């Protein structure tokens, strides 16, 4: 039995298809949202505790790095939401063909980025 498969795969040379890229980003955005949840709950607590803590939180959130972090969380939420809808449709056998999967992946990326830009304009 002649095995012509490579012994070592160079993963940097393998080009992932767009649906796989969207799937990886879906997992990464979910992990980011999960890890940011305690911080978001803490921010909610500070905003509701008193007017002093609210003004302190507002001062922290006006910093450009804080806005950039919130913009990243906004993208993570929107991408996770759009990709989740895509995966729900795939679960009911809608969009499982290759052309449909590529089109829905493009849709997920474009819609999540467009909504992030719209939200970012309001945030900034």
C-alpha positions in Angstrom: 0.0 0.0 0.0 1.6 3.2 -1.2 0.7 6.2 0.9 1.5 9.5 -1.0 0.0 11.7 1.6 2.4 14.3 3.1 3.8 13.5 6.6 3.8 17.1 7.7 1.0 19.6 6.8 2.1 23.2 6.7 -1.1 24.9 8.0 0.1 28.3 6.9 -0.1 27.2 3.2 -3.6 25.8 3.5 -6.3 28.3 2.4 -9.5 27.9 4.2 -12.8 28.3 2.4 -15.0 31.2 3.4 -17.6 29.1 5.2 -14.8 27.6 7.4 -13.5 31.1 8.1 -17.0 32.2 9.2 -17.3 29.1 11.4 -14.0 29.8 13.1 -15.0 33.4 13.6 -18.3 32.3 15.1 -16.5 30.3 17.7 -14.0 33.0 18.4 -16.7 35.7 18.8 -18.6 33.4 21.1 -15.6 32.9 23.3 -14.9 36.6 23.3 -18.4 37.4 24.4 -18.3 34.7 27.1 -15.0 36.1 28.5 -16.2 39.7 28.4 -19.4 38.9 30.2 -18.1 39.5 33.7 -16.7 42.9 32.7 -20.0 43.8 31.0 -21.9 42.8 34.1 -19.6 44.9 36.3 -20.1 47.9 34.0 -23.9 47.4 34.3 -23.5 47.2 38.1 -21.5 50.5 38.2 -24.0 52.2 35.9 -26.9 51.3 38.3 -25.2 51.7 41.7 -25.1 55.5 42.0 -24.7 58.7 40.0 -21.0 58.9 41.1 -20.2 55.4 39.8 -22.1 56.2 36.6 -20.1 59.3 35.9 -16.9 57.4 36.7 -17.9 54.7 34.2 -18.9 57.2 31.6 -15.4 58.8 32.0 -13.7 55.5 31.5 -15.9 54.7 28.5 -15.0 57.9 26.8 -11.4 56.8 26.4 -10.5 55.7 22.8 -9.2 52.3 24.0 -12.5 51.6 25.8 -14.4 52.6 22.7 -12.3 50.3 20.6 -12.9 47.4 23.0 -16.7 48.1 22.9 -16.5 48.2 19.1 -14.8 44.8 19.1 -17.5 43.4 21.4 -20.2 44.9 19.1 -18.6 43.2 16.1 -18.4 39.9 18.1 -22.0 40.1 19.1 -23.2 41.0 15.6 -21.1 38.4 13.9 -22.1 35.7 16.3 -25.8 36.6 15.8 -25.6 36.6 12.0 -23.6 33.4 11.9 -25.9 31.8 14.4 -28.9 32.6 12.0 -26.8 31.1 9.2 -26.2 27.9 11.2 -29.8 27.6 12.2 -30.8 27.7 8.5 -28.2 25.1 7.7 -29.6 22.9 10.4 -33.0 22.9 8.6 -31.2 22.0 5.3 -31.4 25.5 3.8 -28.2 26.7 2.2 -26.2 23.5 2.4 -25.0 23.5 -1.2 -21.6 24.9 -1.9 -22.7 28.0 -3.7 -25.4 28.8 -1.1 -22.9 28.2 1.7 -20.4 30.6 0.1 -23.2 33.2 -0.5 -24.4 33.0 3.1 -20.9 33.3 4.4 -20.4 36.5 2.4 -23.8 37.7 3.7 -22.7 37.1 7.3 -19.4 38.9 6.9 -20.9 41.9 5.1 -24.0 42.3 7.3 -22.0 42.0 10.5 -19.4 44.5 9.3 -22.0 46.9 8.0 -24.0 46.8 11.3 -20.7 47.3 13.2 -19.8 50.3 11.2 -23.3 51.8 11.8 -23.1 51.0 15.5 -19.5 52.3 15.7 -20.5 55.7 14.2 -23.1 56.0 17.0 -20.6 54.7 19.6 -17.7 57.0 18.6 
